[in-house]
Each structure stands twice: as structure tokens, then as C-alpha cells.
Amino acid sequence: MHPRFRDSVAFASPAPRRLQTWLARLRPEPVGIDAREGWRAVAGAALGLLFAAVFSRALAASGPASAWLVAPLGASAVLVFGLPASPLAQPWAVLAGNTVSALVGIACVHLVPDPAVAACAAVALSIALMLRLRCLHPPGGAAALLMVVTHTTRFQAALFPVLLNSVLLVLVGILYNSFTGRPYPRAPAAPPGLRPVGGRRFTEADLDVALAHYNQVVDISRADLQELLEHAEMAATRRRLGALSCAEVMSHAPVSVQFGTPLRDAWDTMRARRIKALPVVDRADRLVGIVTLADFVRLADAGPGGGLGSRLRGALRASGLTHGERPEVVGQVMTRSVRVASAERPLADLLPVFAEDGHHHIPIVDGERRLVGMITQTDLVRALYRQAP
């Protein structure tokens, strides 16, 4: 190929590539839900619309369907049942968004003679009011437009059917979404601060800065966005750790004691093995508790005056009595509520437990709660070091 011709081809080639890139934006993204969630939304929308339509028709007693059921309610149903976590689908957004927009549409019918201009004004003003009143709801724009194209002049139409339809739909949405495991309405977001989000590398203030920089309406609540980012970080951690399980990291055949082990024996075992926790098991090796260094410190703090060492020695000294108020065996001072994990569990699942909950030892048990191993912070750090690139 002639050099001059080759240069002209190279010069012209970016334009088709830009067109191809732009056309690729038109390709729809995957919805991101499974079939079960899809059918849950379908059934909810059907029930919500059926209830609103039947009740409103009974109240109207007569007249065409347009007199007791408004078309924007179908769009509201998509949001309430298909996107119940969205800020655009919350009860205040549905009720106020539809009603205020309908009032704006009716007012434009009275004030603007030209239907085309009235339609534009109604939708634009309804958006402005919904933003101001914190009730942005996309079907509200349709409600405003509907009032104009049907030349509705009665302001009562904003109450019936618009408001009543919306109230009935929201009532079904509250019951159905809550019953099917989708909290509705969503709890308000906590006030921003400098607390790390779930112990991750970003804080709530960082999240607020990112949202302010984005400067667009985000169709997801702030709390759900936090949870989504935390899940993404956990997925990345699992990917970096691979398929590493607790069984590959844990200390096998850990030292343990029984409920009736004297406190002195347990303390001597911890000192000799240089460990800070002992699992407590029954005769079948089933985990019943754990005794840690902190338990012995609390025991010493409850003793009479003196230094910590002397108080601890006094607490560990056997009284020789068959009955007494002073603890003498492990079962009397151990922690009964123990966080455990199975040997098959991914190691990445334990990272938040160590990093956020303050745990230093996690007993590993089998299906019958028999002790099979122990994971300590040292084991976890060693595993992370081996997996580091």
C-alpha cells in the first residue's frame, strides 16, 4: 500500500471507532436479578394494581376506567415492586410526587390555553416541585401530562383518583415487599460522619464526597450503596485469597480444657503453651465455651486489694471447699457465647470478624459442634502473607 494512502486510512479510522463506541452505549445492560426476584416483582405489581383498581372502581360506583384509575400508576407499580429500595419508589415519593404533579397539570390547564405549551410547563414545573419537596417520582411527570392531555379541570381529580390510587398501591407495597423480604419503606440513612463504613478503607464522609462529585440523582439509597460497596470489597478479598478455606489455615488438634478443669491447671497450660485462649469442650469434644486471658484478668480484678499478680494468685489458689462462691473451675469463668466457623468456610469470611468485631481466636467445629481446629490472628496474618503477590 502506498504510504500516503495508508496515512489517510489511519487518519479516517478513528471516526468509525467512535461511532461503534457510541452505538455500544445503546446496548441494554443486564438487569442483575435472578428469575425469582423478577417473578416477585411481577406478582407484586399485579396484586398492587388489582387492589387499587378494584377498590377505586367500587368507590366510584360508575364511570369509565379513566375516571377511577390513572395510567401513571402502572409506572409507579414498576418502581414500588421492581425497585423497592430506590429513593424514587419510597411512599413519600409516590404519594406526593403523583399528587403534586397532578395539581400542577390541572393548574396549567387553567392558566395556559395552548395544550402543547401547557404540557411542557406542567412536566417541567412538576419536576421542579418534586425536587424541592424531596419527592422525585418519574410517574409524577406522567401524571402532570395526563391532566393536560385529558383537559382535566377539576382539582379534586388530584385526590381521586390520583392520590387514592397511590395510597392503595403503597399500602400493598408495604405489606407485599415486607412479606417477601424487601424492607419497604427503607430506613433513613444515618447522618454522615468520619466512621469507617463497615471497617473498610473508606468512610461515610468519603462516600458523601463521591456522591457530591457525581452530582446526579442516584437510583439507590445511601445505605444500600454502602452495603453494595462493602460486598464488592469482600468479593475482591475473596478473589485475592482464592479458594482458601479455614481447614487450610487453622491449627489442628488445638489444646483444650473441660468444664471442670481447675483454673490453676488452665492458667498453667496457657503460660506453658504461650497461648491466650483455651476452647472448653465436653467429654464428646463438643465446644461449650472458651476461656481467655481477659477472663483471668476479670477474675483477678474481682479479688481483694494488692497487685494484679497477687490478686491472680489468690484467685487461682484452691480453697479446698466442696462449695463456695469463689470460682475454681474453668466452667465458672468461661465465655459461653463463642463465635465459631466450619472447616469448609472461606477464610475471607472471617476477615471482618477479626478486623471489626475484636475477635482474636475463632474455634473451628464440625457439623456436630465438635472442636477440630483453631484460627488465631497469627494464622490469619500468615495466610495473608502467603497469598500476597
C-alpha positions as CSV (number, residue, x, y, z in Angstrom):
1,M,0.0,0.0,0.0
2,H,1.2,3.4,-0.9
3,P,2.4,5.4,2.3
4,R,0.2,8.4,1.5
5,F,-2.9,6.2,1.1
6,R,-2.0,4.2,4.3
7,D,-1.8,7.5,6.2
8,S,-5.2,8.7,5.0
9,V,-6.8,5.4,6.1
10,A,-5.2,5.7,9.5
11,F,-6.4,9.2,9.8
12,A,-10.0,8.3,8.9
13,S,-10.3,5.1,11.1
14,P,-11.0,6.8,14.5
15,A,-14.4,8.1,13.3
16,P,-15.9,4.6,12.7
17,R,-14.4,3.5,16.0
18,R,-16.1,6.4,17.8
19,L,-19.4,5.6,16.1
20,Q,-19.1,2.0,17.1
21,T,-18.3,3.0,20.7
22,W,-21.3,5.3,20.8
23,L,-23.6,2.7,19.4
24,A,-22.3,0.2,22.1
25,R,-23.9,2.5,24.7
26,L,-27.3,1.7,23.3
27,R,-26.9,-1.9,24.2
28,P,-29.0,-2.7,27.3
29,E,-27.2,-3.8,30.4
30,P,-28.2,-7.0,32.2
31,V,-30.9,-6.4,34.8
32,G,-28.8,-8.0,37.5
33,I,-31.5,-10.0,39.3
34,D,-32.5,-13.7,39.1
35,A,-35.7,-15.2,37.9
36,R,-37.1,-15.5,41.4
37,E,-36.7,-11.8,42.1
38,G,-38.2,-11.0,38.7
39,W,-41.3,-13.0,39.4
40,R,-41.6,-11.5,42.9
41,A,-41.8,-8.0,41.3
42,V,-44.3,-9.2,38.6
43,A,-46.6,-10.8,41.2
44,G,-46.4,-7.7,43.5
45,A,-47.2,-5.3,40.7
46,A,-50.2,-7.4,39.7
47,L,-51.5,-7.5,43.2
48,G,-51.0,-3.8,43.9
49,L,-52.7,-2.7,40.7
50,L,-55.6,-5.2,41.1
51,F,-56.2,-3.9,44.7
52,A,-56.1,-0.3,43.7
53,A,-58.3,-0.8,40.6
54,V,-61.0,-2.9,42.4
55,F,-61.2,-0.6,45.4
56,S,-61.2,2.6,43.4
57,R,-63.8,1.2,41.0
58,A,-66.1,0.2,43.9
59,L,-65.7,3.7,45.4
60,A,-66.5,5.4,42.0
61,A,-69.6,3.2,41.5
62,S,-69.8,4.1,37.8
63,G,-68.0,5.8,35.0
64,P,-65.2,4.8,32.6
65,A,-61.9,3.4,33.9
66,S,-60.1,6.7,33.3
67,A,-62.4,8.2,36.0
68,W,-61.1,5.9,38.8
69,L,-57.7,4.6,37.6
70,V,-54.8,6.7,36.2
71,A,-52.2,5.3,33.8
72,P,-49.1,6.6,35.7
73,L,-50.0,4.1,38.5
74,G,-48.5,1.4,36.2
75,A,-45.2,3.1,36.2
76,S,-45.4,3.6,40.0
77,A,-46.0,-0.1,40.4
78,V,-42.8,-0.8,38.5
79,L,-40.8,1.2,41.0
80,V,-42.6,0.1,44.1
81,F,-42.4,-3.6,43.4
82,G,-39.5,-3.8,41.0
83,L,-37.2,-1.3,42.7
84,P,-38.4,-1.1,46.3
85,A,-35.1,0.1,47.6
86,S,-35.0,3.1,45.3
87,P,-35.5,6.6,46.7
88,L,-37.8,7.2,43.8
89,A,-40.1,4.4,45.0
90,Q,-40.5,5.3,48.6
91,P,-44.0,6.1,49.9
92,W,-43.5,9.9,50.2
93,A,-42.2,10.0,46.6
94,V,-45.2,8.0,45.3
95,L,-47.9,9.9,47.2
96,A,-46.5,13.4,47.0
97,G,-44.9,13.0,43.6
98,N,-48.1,11.9,41.8
99,T,-50.5,14.2,43.7
100,V,-48.4,17.4,43.5
101,S,-47.7,16.7,39.8
102,A,-51.4,16.2,39.1
103,L,-52.2,19.5,40.8
104,V,-49.6,21.2,38.7
105,G,-51.1,19.7,35.5
106,I,-54.6,20.9,36.4
107,A,-53.3,24.4,37.2
108,C,-51.6,24.5,33.8
109,V,-54.8,23.6,32.1
110,H,-56.5,26.6,33.7
111,L,-53.6,29.0,33.1
112,V,-52.1,28.0,29.7
113,P,-54.6,27.9,26.7
114,D,-52.2,26.1,24.3
115,P,-52.2,22.4,25.2
116,A,-48.6,21.9,23.8
117,V,-47.2,24.7,26.0
118,A,-49.3,23.6,28.9
119,A,-47.9,20.1,28.6
120,C,-44.3,21.3,28.6
121,A,-45.0,23.7,31.5
122,A,-46.8,21.0,33.6
123,V,-44.0,18.4,33.3
124,A,-41.2,21.0,33.9
125,L,-42.9,22.6,36.9
126,S,-43.8,19.2,38.4
127,I,-40.1,18.1,38.3
128,A,-39.1,21.4,39.9
129,L,-41.6,20.9,42.7
130,M,-40.8,17.3,43.3
131,L,-37.1,18.1,43.6
132,R,-38.0,20.9,46.1
133,L,-40.3,18.7,48.1
134,R,-37.9,15.7,48.0
135,C,-40.5,13.5,46.3
136,L,-38.9,12.9,42.9
137,H,-41.0,10.2,41.2
138,P,-40.8,9.7,37.5
139,P,-44.5,8.7,37.1
140,G,-45.3,12.1,38.5
141,G,-44.3,13.7,35.2
142,A,-46.8,11.4,33.5
143,A,-49.5,12.4,36.0
144,A,-48.9,16.1,35.2
145,L,-49.0,15.3,31.4
146,L,-52.1,13.2,31.8
147,M,-54.1,16.1,33.4
148,V,-53.2,18.3,30.4
149,V,-53.9,15.8,27.6
150,T,-57.3,14.8,29.1
151,H,-58.1,18.5,29.8
152,T,-58.9,17.8,33.4
153,T,-60.0,21.0,35.2
154,R,-61.3,19.6,38.5
155,F,-58.7,19.9,41.2
156,Q,-60.5,17.1,43.0
157,A,-59.1,14.7,40.4
158,A,-55.7,15.0,42.2
159,L,-57.3,13.5,45.3
160,F,-59.5,10.9,43.4
161,P,-58.3,9.0,41.6
162,V,-54.6,10.1,41.7
163,L,-54.0,10.2,45.5
164,L,-56.3,7.3,46.3
165,N,-54.7,5.1,43.7
166,S,-51.3,6.0,45.0
167,V,-52.3,5.3,48.6
168,L,-53.7,1.9,47.8
169,L,-50.7,0.9,45.8
170,V,-48.3,2.0,48.6
171,L,-50.3,0.0,51.2
172,V,-50.0,-3.2,49.1
173,G,-46.3,-2.3,48.5
174,I,-45.6,-2.1,52.3
175,L,-47.3,-5.4,53.0
176,Y,-46.0,-7.3,50.0
177,N,-42.4,-6.1,50.0
178,S,-42.0,-6.7,53.7
179,F,-43.6,-10.1,53.5
180,T,-41.2,-11.1,50.6
181,G,-38.1,-9.9,52.4
182,R,-37.7,-6.5,50.8
183,P,-37.9,-3.8,53.5
184,Y,-40.3,-1.1,52.5
185,P,-40.1,1.8,53.2
186,R,-36.4,1.9,53.6
187,A,-34.9,3.1,56.8
188,P,-33.4,6.7,56.6
189,A,-29.7,6.9,56.1
190,A,-27.5,7.6,59.2
191,P,-26.1,11.1,59.4
192,P,-22.7,11.4,57.7
193,G,-19.5,11.2,59.8
194,L,-15.9,10.0,59.8
195,R,-16.7,6.5,61.0
196,P,-15.3,3.9,58.6
197,V,-18.0,2.2,56.6
198,G,-18.1,-1.4,57.8
199,G,-14.4,-1.2,58.7
200,R,-13.4,-0.7,55.1
201,R,-10.9,1.6,53.6
202,F,-13.4,4.4,53.0
203,T,-15.5,6.4,55.5
204,E,-19.0,7.8,55.3
205,A,-17.6,11.2,54.6
206,D,-15.6,9.8,51.7
207,L,-18.9,8.4,50.3
208,D,-20.6,11.8,50.7
209,V,-17.7,13.5,48.8
210,A,-18.1,10.9,45.9
211,L,-21.8,11.4,45.7
212,A,-21.4,15.2,45.7
213,H,-18.8,14.9,42.9
214,Y,-21.2,12.6,40.9
215,N,-23.9,15.3,41.3
216,Q,-26.7,13.3,39.8
217,V,-29.8,11.6,41.2
218,V,-28.7,8.1,42.2
219,D,-31.4,5.5,42.0
220,I,-30.3,3.7,45.1
221,S,-30.4,4.7,48.8
222,R,-27.2,5.8,50.5
223,A,-27.4,2.9,52.9
224,D,-27.8,0.4,50.1
225,L,-24.9,2.0,48.2
226,Q,-22.7,1.5,51.3
227,E,-23.7,-2.2,51.6
228,L,-23.1,-2.7,47.9
229,L,-19.6,-1.3,48.1
230,E,-18.8,-3.4,51.2
231,H,-19.9,-6.5,49.3
232,A,-17.8,-5.5,46.4
233,E,-14.7,-5.2,48.6
234,M,-15.5,-8.5,50.2
235,A,-15.8,-10.2,46.8
236,A,-12.4,-8.7,45.8
237,T,-10.9,-10.0,49.0
238,R,-12.2,-13.5,48.3
239,R,-10.9,-13.3,44.8
240,R,-7.4,-12.4,46.1
241,L,-7.5,-15.2,48.7
242,G,-8.8,-17.6,46.1
243,A,-10.5,-20.7,47.5
244,L,-8.5,-20.8,50.7
245,S,-10.6,-22.4,53.4
246,C,-10.4,-22.4,57.2
247,A,-9.2,-26.0,57.1
248,E,-6.1,-25.0,55.2
249,V,-5.1,-22.3,57.7
250,M,-6.3,-23.5,61.1
251,S,-4.2,-25.0,63.8
252,H,-5.2,-28.7,64.0
253,A,-5.8,-30.5,67.3
254,P,-5.7,-27.4,69.4
255,V,-5.2,-27.6,73.2
256,S,-8.5,-27.6,75.1
257,V,-9.8,-27.9,78.6
258,Q,-13.1,-29.2,80.0
259,F,-15.7,-27.5,82.1
260,G,-14.4,-28.9,85.4
261,T,-10.7,-28.2,84.7
262,P,-9.2,-26.3,87.7
263,L,-8.4,-22.7,87.0
264,R,-4.8,-23.2,88.1
265,D,-4.3,-26.0,85.5
266,A,-5.9,-23.9,82.7
267,W,-3.7,-21.0,83.6
268,D,-0.5,-23.1,83.7
269,T,-1.4,-24.6,80.3
270,M,-1.8,-21.2,78.8
271,R,1.5,-20.0,80.2
272,A,3.4,-23.2,79.1
273,R,1.9,-23.1,75.6
274,R,2.1,-19.3,75.3
275,I,-1.5,-19.0,74.2
276,K,-4.1,-16.6,75.1
277,A,-7.3,-18.7,74.8
278,L,-8.4,-22.3,75.5
279,P,-11.5,-23.8,74.0
280,V,-13.7,-25.5,76.6
281,V,-15.2,-28.8,75.5
282,D,-17.4,-31.6,76.9
283,R,-16.5,-35.3,77.1
284,A,-17.5,-35.7,73.4
285,D,-15.2,-32.8,72.3
286,R,-18.2,-30.6,71.6
287,L,-17.4,-26.9,72.1
288,V,-19.2,-25.4,75.1
289,G,-17.2,-22.2,75.6
290,I,-13.8,-20.5,75.6
291,V,-11.6,-19.1,78.4
292,T,-9.2,-16.3,77.5
293,L,-6.6,-14.2,79.2
294,A,-9.3,-11.5,79.6
295,D,-11.4,-13.9,81.7
296,F,-8.5,-14.4,84.1
297,V,-7.9,-10.6,84.3
298,R,-11.5,-10.1,85.2
299,L,-11.2,-12.8,87.9
300,A,-8.2,-11.1,89.4
301,D,-9.9,-7.7,89.3
302,A,-12.7,-9.1,91.5
303,G,-10.2,-10.2,94.2
304,P,-9.1,-8.3,97.3
305,G,-6.6,-5.5,97.2
306,G,-3.0,-5.8,96.1
307,G,-1.1,-6.0,92.8
308,L,-2.6,-7.8,89.8
309,G,-0.2,-10.7,90.2
310,S,-1.0,-11.3,93.8
311,R,-4.7,-11.0,93.2
312,L,-4.5,-13.5,90.4
313,R,-2.5,-16.0,92.5
314,G,-5.1,-15.6,95.2
315,A,-7.9,-16.3,92.8
316,L,-6.2,-19.4,91.4
317,R,-5.4,-20.9,94.8
318,A,-7.7,-23.8,95.6
319,S,-9.9,-23.3,98.6
320,G,-10.3,-27.0,99.4
321,L,-14.0,-26.5,100.0
322,T,-16.7,-28.5,98.2
323,H,-19.0,-25.5,98.0
324,G,-18.1,-21.8,97.7
325,E,-18.8,-18.5,96.0
326,R,-15.3,-18.1,94.6
327,P,-14.8,-19.6,91.0
328,E,-12.4,-22.5,91.0
329,V,-13.0,-24.3,87.6
330,V,-13.0,-23.2,84.0
331,G,-16.7,-23.5,83.5
332,Q,-17.4,-20.8,86.1
333,V,-15.4,-18.1,84.3
334,M,-15.5,-19.1,80.6
335,T,-17.4,-17.2,77.9
336,R,-20.3,-19.3,76.8
337,S,-21.2,-17.4,73.6
338,V,-18.5,-18.3,71.2
339,R,-18.1,-17.2,67.5
340,V,-17.3,-20.4,65.5
341,A,-16.7,-21.4,61.9
342,S,-16.7,-24.6,59.9
343,A,-13.6,-26.0,58.3
344,E,-15.1,-25.6,54.8
345,R,-15.9,-21.9,55.3
346,P,-13.9,-19.5,53.1
347,L,-11.2,-17.7,55.1
348,A,-12.2,-14.4,53.6
349,D,-15.5,-14.6,55.6
350,L,-13.5,-14.3,58.8
351,L,-11.7,-11.1,58.0
352,P,-14.5,-8.8,59.2
353,V,-14.8,-10.9,62.4
354,F,-11.1,-10.3,63.2
355,A,-10.9,-6.8,61.9
356,E,-14.1,-5.3,63.1
357,D,-15.5,-7.4,66.0
358,G,-12.4,-7.6,68.1
359,H,-12.0,-11.4,68.0
360,H,-8.6,-12.9,68.4
361,H,-9.4,-16.6,68.3
362,I,-12.1,-18.5,66.2
363,P,-12.7,-22.1,67.1
364,I,-13.4,-24.4,64.1
365,V,-16.1,-27.0,64.6
366,D,-17.7,-29.8,62.5
367,G,-21.4,-30.3,61.9
368,E,-21.9,-31.7,65.4
369,R,-20.0,-28.8,67.0
370,R,-17.0,-30.9,67.8
371,L,-13.8,-28.9,68.0
372,V,-11.5,-29.7,65.1
373,G,-9.2,-26.6,65.0
374,M,-8.5,-23.0,65.9
375,I,-7.7,-20.0,63.8
376,T,-5.9,-17.1,65.5
377,Q,-4.9,-13.7,64.3
378,T,-1.4,-15.1,63.8
379,D,-2.8,-17.8,61.5
380,L,-4.7,-15.2,59.5
381,V,-1.7,-12.9,59.1
382,R,0.4,-15.8,58.0
383,A,-2.2,-16.8,55.4
384,L,-2.5,-13.3,54.0
385,Y,1.3,-13.0,53.8
386,R,1.5,-16.3,51.8
387,Q,-1.2,-15.1,49.4
388,A,0.3,-11.6,48.9
389,P,1.7,-11.1,45.4
